[in-house]
Amino acid sequence: MDEIFPILASLILLWCICRSWYHKRNGMKNPPPSPPSLPLIGNLHQLGSLPHQNLHIMARKHGPIMLLHFGSLPVLVISSADAAREITITHDLTFASRPVRKRSMKISYNGKDVVFAPYGEDWRRGKSIFVLKLLSKKRVQSYQSIREEETALLVKSIQECSGRVNLSAMFIEFTNDVVCRSAFGRKYSTSEKGKRFLELVGELSESVGSFSVGEFISWLSWVDRARGFDQKFNSDAQELDEFLDAVIQERIENQEEISGENFLDILLEISKDDVSVDRDGIKAILMDAFAAGTDTSSTFLEWAMTELLRHPAVMEKLQTEVREIAEENREITEFDLERMHYMKAVIKEVFRLHPPLALIIPRVALRDVEIKGYDISAGTLVLLNEWAISRDPVSWDEPEEFKPERFLNSLIDFKGLSFELLPFGAGRRVCPGMTFAVATIEFLLATLVQKFNWKLPDGVEGKDLDMTEIQGITVHRKVPLLALASTSLSK
């Protein structure tokens, strides 16, 4: 037993020497502040089940630019608006790429998508397709009828509920149906095969969003294999690939069904003239649409209604605005939405307190760079902790309070130019689906507060509502949101 301690001491000393050598070799004369770490695993043990919260606590002590190590991999954690500007604008090109991770490469068909693809020609081509062909402002407007029809169906479902409404489940089904119709021209939530497809998208997205020890410490990769995680992920990815392949093949064989009005039809047309957009490329872009367009929007809606139910005065003020502009029972139009300034403030405040992507999808440094006087080495992983940035007291008064009024006379927006609020990211890697997502959530949220009065069931008060989070790629409620809805408007 006594022999173990000298061995451990030697290992720790060796690790410290190797780490010091690593910094010198990479020119890190002045690395950012770092919390203490353990040999071999670095800071991985400090992440916990909610990494965004733990990293926020660590940043309070060590600063808004903080260097961690996941195994031997250096990880830069950004927790302030000022530092986020450096990453996304000042040195945007240096941090324009994504890390190559086994799971993200699997569901992106080896980087043929836009979300996970490394920076390069393939990524630029994919983003151009998204911005110009799939999600341009004109194209998003053309999907208005889909948003209206699916919203009307959701309203009908709520009206038919005699008791508690499971808003969490309803929001997931709503966003899935909107994205399915926009992407494929039809729903898939009604068939067993389609339901399985949507289930797979959710499971794979959650798996990609989780931290896998084996990806950072190669000699521990056996742990995921032993627990069956790798086998399940590969099996699910294969099953999802077969579904997408069948949908694409069916559309190709039935040319009369091609309308040119949904993502798949547009991509098939592009592929006729652009050989670089092959079948795997089409599947990768469709995966982006589902992974980024369903879970994020449903998560936002879930937290929006949570905060409105917790703050009845805000709910009442929002209902007053919406009902006055929409004139009682009249259906809401896009012109109405533009005039709903308080609703836009509510949406910004929900994005601030509950960004669906609490940790914005990681970037990686392409070259050595200096950030605010600190040396950052090429290959360093970069995490923008949006959850911490939007709670930074340097940028926000009473940052833990839900106060939509803070945005009524403010120029701060979430489109990538106000670095205090970056739910969609910024710079080259800003989310190309932002316009589509905002159009969807604005219309549904306005309709829900127009058509119904809402309260929590079983006499629960807002202050007692369970706010526990659970994290995958997005951060959603651990406990489903249940509410009571009553129609108060005249027929």
N, C-alpha and C positions, 0 to 999 in steps of 0.2 A: 504493500500500500504506500509506503514512504517513497518508493521509487517513482510513483506516478507524478508527484509534485515537480521534481526537476524536469521531467519530460514535458509537462504542461508549460512550465516556465520557459523552457527552450522553444516550444512551439509559438508561444506568445511573442517572445523576443524575435524569432525568425519572421513572424508575420509583421511586426512593427518595422523591421529592417526592409522587408520586401515592399511595404507600403511607402516608406520613405524613399526607396529607390525608384518606385513607380512615379512618384511626384517629380523627382529630379529628372528622370528620363523624359518625362513629358513636359518639361519646362514649367512645372507648376511652382514657381517661386513664391506665389502668394495665392494659395487656394482659398476658397470661401470657408467660413466657419463650419465646423463639423461637430456633431454630437459624438460622444464616445461610442465605439463599435466593438464587436466581438471578432476574434480571429475567424477566418474562413467565411462566416455568414455575413459579416459586416453589420448593417443596420436592419436586416430583414426581420429580425425578431421584434422590432419596434413598430411595425406597420399595423398589426392587429387586423380585426375584421372590418374596420372602417378607416382605411389609410388616410383619407383626406382630413379626418378629425385629428388623428395622431400626428400627422405632419404639421398641422396647424399649431398644435400645442408645442411641438419641437421648435417651430419657426419663431414663436414668441420669445423663446430663450436664445436661439442662435442667430436669428435675423431672417429677413425676407429673401436672402440669397444664401442657400444652405447646401452643403455638399454631403451626401450620404454615399454609402456603398452597399449595393445589393450583391452579395458575394464579393467578387473582385471588380464588379462593374461600377464606375463612378456615376452618381445620379445627382443632378443639379435640381433642387426644388425651389420654385419661384413662388413667393407668397405676397407680392405687392404689385400695385399697378405700375409703378415706376420701373420695376425690374421686368415686368411683363412687356412693357414697351420696348425695352432693350432686346428681348428675345424675338418678338413678333414683328417689329418694324426696323429698328436700328440695325440689327444683325439678322434680319429675316432670312436671307439667303444661306447664311451659315447654319441656321437651324431649320432649314426647309425640309429635311428628310425625316423619315420614320425609321425606328430600329427594326431590324429584321428578326422577327420572333416566329417560332415554329407554328404556333396556332393561328396567328393573324395571317401568315403567309398561306396557310391551308385554306382558310375561308375566302381569301382574296385571290385565289388561283395564282399564287406565286407573284403577288403584287401587281395584278392587272386591273385593280380597282382604283379608287381615288382616296379613300379613307386611310388605308394602310400602306399604300405603295411608296417605296423609296422615291426621293426626288429624282426626276429625270424625264426623258421624252415620253415614256408610257404614261407617267402621271400627268404631264401637261396635256396630253391628248385626251385622257379620261376626263380631266377637269373641264376642258373645252367642250366636250360632249355634254356634260352636266349643265354647264352655265348657258351654252348657246342653244342646245337642242332639247334637253329634258326639263330643265327648271328655269328657263327664262321667265321674265315677268309676264310676258304674253302667254306663255304656256301654262304658268301657274293660274292665271286668270281663266284659262279655258277649262280648268278642272273645277270651277266654281259650282257647276251643276252637281258634281259628285259630292262636294262638301255639303251642299244644300240637301240633297237626297238622303245622305247618310245621317246628317243631323236630324232630319225629320223622323227617320226611323228610330233614332235614339230617344227623341222626345216621346214618340209613341210608346216605346218600351217602358219609359219611366211612368207615363200616364197609366199604363196597365198594371203597374206594381201596386199591390194593396198595402204593402208594408215597407220594410227597409230596402233601400236601393244600394246594391253593391257598385259604387261608382268606379272603384278600381278595375273590376272585371269589365264593366261597360266601356270604359275608356280604352282598354286594351283592344276590345273587339272593334270599337269605332275606328281607331287609328289603323288597325290592320285592314279593315275593309276599305278605308279611303286610299291607303297605299296600294292595296291589291288592285283596285279598280283603275288607279292611275298607272300602275306598272303593267298589269296584264289585260286590263279591259273587262275584268270580271272578278267576282269575289271567290274566295276559297274557304271562307269560314263556315260554310254550310255542309261541306263534304268531309268525311272522315280523313281522306287523304290530304285535303287542304288544311284541316285543323292540325294534322300532324306536321305539315310543312311549317306553319306559323309557330308551333311548339318548338320545332327544331331551331328556327331562327333565334328564338328567345334563349334556348339553352346554350347554343353555340356562342351567342353574343355575351352571355354571362360568363362562360368559360374563358373567352378571350379577355374579358375585363378583369378576371381574377389574377392574382399574383401566383405564379408557379415557381416554386423554389428551384426545380430542376432546370429552368431556363436561365437562372443566374448562377447556379452552382452545379456544373455538369455532372460531378460525381454523385450528386443526390437525385439525378433524374430517375433513378430506379424507384424512388418513392411513388411518383405519379403512376408509373407502370404497375407497381405492386398493388396500389389502391384501385386500379382499374380506370383511372381518369383518362389516360391516353387512349386506351382501347375504346372507351365510350365516345370520346371526342372524335376519333377517326371514323367510328361507325356512324355517328350522327352526321358528320360532314359528308360521308359517302351517300347516305340516304337522302340528304338535302340536294346533293349534286344530281342524283338520279331523278328527283322530282323536277328540278329546273330543266334538266336535259329533256325530259318527257314533254314539258310545257312548250319548250322551244321547238322541238320536233313536230309536235302537233300543229303549231302555228305555221311552220314551214309547209307542212303537207296540206294545210287548208288555207291556201292563199286568199280565198274569198273573204276570210275573216279578218285579214289585215286592213285596218282602218287608218293607220298612221297617227292615231290619237293617243296611244299609250306608250309607255317606255319601251316595251318589248318590240312593238311594231317599228318604232323610230330606230331602235338599235339594229333591227334586221335590215332596214333600208340602208343605214349607214354601212353595214358590213358588206353590202353589195359592191360599194365603191372603195372601201377602205379595208384592205386585207389584214391590217393590223388589229382590226376589231373582229377577232375570231369568236368561236362559241364560248370558250372559257372567259374571254373578255366581256362578253354579254352577261354571262352568269355572275361575274365579279361585280359588275355595275349594278345588276339587279339586287345582289346581296347588300351592297351599300344602301340602296334605296330602302330595303326592309330593315336592316340593322340600325340605320341612322334615322329612319323616318317613322318607325312605329313606337319603339320603346321610349325614345326621348320625348315624343309628343304626349304619349299617354302618361308618362311620369310627370311631366309639367302639369297637365290637367289635374292629376291626382293631388299634387301639392297646392295648386291654385285653389281648388275647392276646399282642401284642408284648411288653408289660411282664412278663407272667407267664412267657413263655419266657426273657426276660432275667434273671428273678429266680426260680430254681427253689425257693428256700426259701419265697417267698411263694406260689408255685403249690402246694407241698406243704401248707402251712398251710390254704390255701383248700380244697383237695381233702379234707383231713381233716374240716373243718367241714361241708362239703356232704354228704359220704358218711355222716357220723355222723347228721346230722339227717334225711337222706333214706333212711336204713336200706338201704344197699347198692343193690339194683336197683329199689327202689320208685320210681315216677314222682314227680317233685317237684310239690308243690302250692303255692298262694299262701301258705298258712299256714306252710309250710316256709321260704319266702323271707323272711317277716317275722322269723324266728328266726336268720337267717344274718347275724350282725352283722359278722363279718370280711369277708364278701363285700360288704356295703354300704360298708365302709371302703375296700376295693379299688376299687369303682366311683367313690367320691368322689375317690380319689387319681388315678385315670385321668382323670376330668374336670378335675382340677387341672392336671396336667402336659400333657394333650392335649385341651383344649376343642375340640370339632369346629368351632365358630365362634370362631376365635382373635380376630378382630375382629368384635365383635357388630354386627349390621346397623345402619348409621348412623342417628342421630337428627339433628334440626335444631332450632335455637333459634327459638321462635316470637316472642320479644321480647328486648329487652336485659335482661341479668341480671348479677348479681355472684356469682362462684363463688370462695370462699376469698380474697376481697379483690381478685380479678382481674375486669376488665370484659370481658364477652362480648357481642358484638353480635348482634342478631336476624339470622337467616339463616346463622349459623355452623353448619357441619357438625360433628357430634360423634361421635368414634370411641372406644368403650370397648375398650381392648386387653386382653381377658380373658387372653390368653396372658401378658402382662406382669404383670397384677394377681395372677395365681395363682403368680407367681414372685417376688413382692415380698418381700425379706428383712425388711421391717418387719412383715409378716403371718405369715411362715413361717420356721421353722428349717430349715436345709439345703434350700432350695427346689428345687434341681436334683435331689434324690434322690427315688427312688420308695419311699415309706415309708407304706404304708396304716395302720400302727399309730398314726400321728399323729391319726387320726380316731376311735379306739376310745373315748377318754374326752373327746370333743369335742362341743360342741353345734353346730358348723359344719355346715351343710347346703347343698344347691344349689337350694333352692326359692325363692330371691329375697330372703331376709332376712339372709343372711350375705354381706356384700359382698366378702369375700375369695375367694368361690367363686360365680361367676355364669355357668355355662355356658348357662343358659336365660334370661339377662337378669333384669330385676327391674322393679318398678313396673307401670305400665299396659301396657308393652310386653313383659312377661314372656311366654315362649312358652306358648301354650295347649295344646300337644301334649306337655308334659313328662310327665304321668302315663302317656300312651300309650307314649312312648319308653322310660321307665324300666321299665315292665312287660315290654316286649319284650326289653330287653337283660338284665335280671335273670334272666328265665327261661332264655334261651338260654345265658348265661354259666355259670350254675349247672349246667345240663345237660351242657355240654361238659366241665367239670372233673369231673363225677360219672362220666360214661360212659367217659372216655378218660384215659390218661396221654399227656403231650405232650413232645416235644423238637424241637430244631432239626435239620434234615437235614445230611448231609455233614460231620458232626463240627463244625459251626459252634458256637462258644460265644456265650453271651448278650452278652458285652462286644464281640463283633465284628459283631453284627447291624447292618445298615445302617438308620439312623434318619432318613435324609433325608426332608424334608417337601416336599410340593407343594401349592400353594394354588389353590382356586377359591372358592366360597362356604365350603366346609369345607377343613380342612387334613388331608390324608390322606398315607399313605405313598407315596413315589415308587416304591419297589420293592415288588411284591406280597409278602405274607407267606406263606411256605411253611413247613410243619411236618409232622412225622411223628406219627401217632396210633396208639396201641395200646390194645386193650381189656383191662383187668386185672380187671374184676369178674366174679364167678361168674355163670353162666347161671341 
